[in-house]
Amino acid sequence: MACSGAVDPNYTITYTAGSMTVHKATLTVTAANASKTYGSANPGLTYSISGFVAGDTGSVVAGAPILSTAAMASSPVGTYSITAAAGTLAAANYTFAFASGTLTVTKVPLTVSAPSPSRPYGAANPTLTPTYVGFVAGDTASSLTTQPTCSTTANAASPVGTYQVACSGAVDPNYTISYVAGTLTVTRATLTITASSATIAYGASVPAVAPSIRASSRVTPPRA
């Protein structure tokens, strides 16, 4: 840098040159936010670069940063940092700074379906075991934080007909849980009516025939 042009009749003016140092500008590499559902693979991680000056664009940057996150397919619902590092980045007139992004892992749907069994009138209700659709990441019913319970208003004395079976109460932080009702069908019990047997002498009067009744399930049969 040079100075010139000073005038004063009392001075003989001389000049000493100076210098100006141009420092590199800073580009900020920001990891982009991303999301995925629990149990799925991580999405492709992307980034943006800001801070260009003097009309420069991304074309002045060579290479790419390294983007990484601790999250995996099996990572539970929550947020995880996405970090950026220099990698192979290079730009003649710039240095690089780095800003993290966030990977959000969201819940997946899980459907709990009540069973639809049948039983004869008078019998005890069968065990009501639900089925599941939607488990991921190797999960099973035993992975749930809280197991569902399934119930019906029917009991052994309930007459022939259909009764709703409903499940509820399942809890797990990685799933959005919905329920499908089932139906318990109470069918007719079987009664076996057996005529009594008798032996008589020839010519004697035939005795009254007395039936006996036996139910196939634990129901008190009606009186004859």
Rosetta blueprint (number, residue, H / E / L):
1 M L
2 A L
3 C L
4 S L
5 G L
6 A L
7 V L
8 D L
9 P L
10 N L
11 Y L
12 T L
13 I L
14 T L
15 Y L
16 T L
17 A L
18 G L
19 S L
20 M L
21 T L
22 V L
23 H L
24 K L
25 A E
26 T E
27 L E
28 T E
29 V E
30 T E
31 A E
32 A L
33 N L
34 A E
35 S E
36 K E
37 T E
38 Y L
39 G L
40 S L
41 A L
42 N L
43 P L
44 G L
45 L L
46 T L
47 Y E
48 S E
49 I E
50 S E
51 G L
52 F L
53 V L
54 A L
55 G L
56 D L
57 T L
58 G H
59 S H
60 V H
61 V L
62 A E
63 G L
64 A L
65 P L
66 I E
67 L E
68 S E
69 T E
70 A L
71 A L
72 M L
73 A L
74 S L
75 S L
76 P L
77 V L
78 G E
79 T E
80 Y E
81 S E
82 I E
83 T E
84 A E
85 A E
86 A L
87 G L
88 T L
89 L L
90 A E
91 A L
92 A L
93 N L
94 Y E
95 T E
96 F E
97 A E
98 F E
99 A E
100 S L
101 G E
102 T E
103 L E
104 T E
105 V E
106 T E
107 K L
108 V E
109 P E
110 L E
111 T E
112 V E
113 S E
114 A L
115 P L
116 S L
117 P L
118 S E
119 R E
120 P E
121 Y L
122 G L
123 A L
124 A L
125 N L
126 P L
127 T L
128 L L
129 T L
130 P L
131 T E
132 Y E
133 V E
134 G L
135 F L
136 V L
137 A L
138 G L
139 D L
140 T L
141 A H
142 S H
143 S H
144 L L
145 T L
146 T E
147 Q L
148 P L
149 T E
150 C E
151 S E
152 T E
153 T L
154 A L
155 N L
156 A L
157 A L
158 S L
159 P L
160 V L
161 G E
162 T E
163 Y E
164 Q E
165 V E
166 A E
167 C E
168 S E
169 G L
170 A L
171 V E
172 D L
173 P L
174 N L
175 Y E
176 T E
177 I E
178 S E
179 Y E
180 V E
181 A L
182 G E
183 T E
184 L E
185 T E
186 V E
187 T E
188 R L
189 A L
190 T L
191 L E
192 T E
193 I E
194 T E
195 A L
196 S L
197 S L
198 A L
199 T L
200 I L
201 A L
202 Y L
203 G L
204 A L
205 S L
206 V L
207 P L
208 A L
209 V L
210 A L
211 P L
212 S E
213 I E
214 R E
215 A E
216 S L
217 S L
218 R L
219 V L
220 T L
221 P L
222 P L
223 R L
224 A L
